Amino acid sequence: MGKAAVEMSDRTYLAFDIGATSGRAILGTDRGGGIELEEIYRFPNGPVTDEEGAFWDVEGLFESMLEGMRRVAGRGIEPRAIGIDTWGVDFGLLDGSGDLLKRPRSYRDPRIAGASRRVVERIGAQRLQDRTGSMHQDHASLCQYLVLAEREPQLLAKAAGIVFIPDLLRYWLCGCRDTDVTFVSTAQMYDVPKRQWAADILAALGLRTDILPEVQIAPAVAGVLSESVRGATGLGPVPVVIGAGHDTGAAFGICRGGGLPPVEDLAVISSGTWSILGVFVDAHLPPGSLDPTRFGYEANPDGSLRIVSNLTGGWLIEQCRKVWQVRGVDCSYEALIAAARTAAGTKAASAVLDTAWEGFTRPADMTIAVARHCAESGQPAPTTPGEFAQVIFASLAESYARRIAELRQKTGRPLRNLYMIGGMSRNEYLNELTAARAGVNVIAGPAEAAAMGNVATQIEATR
């Protein structure tokens, strides 16, 4: 390796930022005053559906990670560290030999429908939120764990360890099975303020606690690339970092200071497939302050807390785009935004969707689902891509505005500023609609906020 490459590598980190629809290998270079990102490799992701349900192809994801590492090595770069962030809640099971027992299920798996209701009936809504902080949603890790115990007890009996998705990928890189506080705060099984698993909740549901992983609270080096990974990629013993396994946690980790308004007057939306609205807090609000079906608490990489609300994000428009692409329609964001502006104010584009409607969860054709929702709610249905885009963007803005208004009431804060980060932050039209409906000053932040937070965590861990 040449001298110039070594000097570059001393300041360069490799982030794997893997969402529910795609993953990226991104090089992040520490420039002192900021982090410069370069996408090296992009690969597809998405649930694999068969007669048993919806699963993740984690082996395929890992092979894509190896390919990204090969490309980095091929450029003569030995990164200072490697980090992984993914979507939340999902997990796999390892047997006593450390082998994966079965493909991890997706949070969109049909069999989890109604699980949160059964959990709340047995535990109590307030106790569940007081102990775990999490929102009550079917896809929470706790709900998936309960369904697993109910449906596949023989499989669970063979398990020697639960391993969450980013931790499984890291385990295959360096052998460490630990998890981190950003991820377990999405699980509905962990008490973040007390820094411990909510063993009483799990016990009340008859769920095993002996297979839960260790939890890291602050960024740290988990290990170095194994010899097999080094041989497969051409990289050396690069440190692998743990600390921001949840992509939203990684993104929120960069949202304080740096010229932003004070946290008392700032809301943040990290928007990709989901839009996660949040405000930073020092501790849980008094019991009963939050509706656990609408709000919860999640952790930042340093273990501090934020109130969050999970809202639909780019899922609606992305699923419509898939339909239009098959039909040969120009559905670039530039074209859709221009067409949406033209459609604004027309009757055909006047509907306001309930973006959390169950029919939007896993439709075969999202345009049909939108039309059906409009029919059932007595509103005109859009017919052109521009009308669909206008309805979707306006509906997202309305959902953001309503939830921000609730947060103002719950926290007593003015929340006059909204920091938009993630892929949807590039949609200037959505930002305009949100500013108008929510009465906020929208500040557009980095589209690659999760990757930037991933790199920032690596920098902290390897100082």
Protein Blocks (a to p, Z undefined) as FASTA:
>chain_A
ZZklmmmmmmcccdddddfkbccddddddehjaccdddfbdcdddddddfkbccddfklm
mmmmmmmmmmmmmnopacfbdcddddehiacdddfkopafbdcddfkbfklgoklmmmmm
mnopklmmmmnopacdfklmklmmmmmmmmmmmlmmmpgbdcdfklmmmmmmnopabdcf
klmmmnopacfknopacfklmmmnopafklcccddfbdcdfbdcdfklmmmnopacdddd
ehilbfklmmmmmmggjhiacfklcccddddfbccdddddfbdcdehkacfklgccdddf
kopacddddddfkkmmmmmmmmmmmnopacbfklmmmmmmmmgopaklmcccdfkbmklm
mpcblklmmmmmmmmnopacdfbfklmmmmmmmmmmmmmmmmmmmmmmmnopaklaccde
djklmmmmlmmmmmmmnopacddddfklmmmmmmmmmmmmmZZ
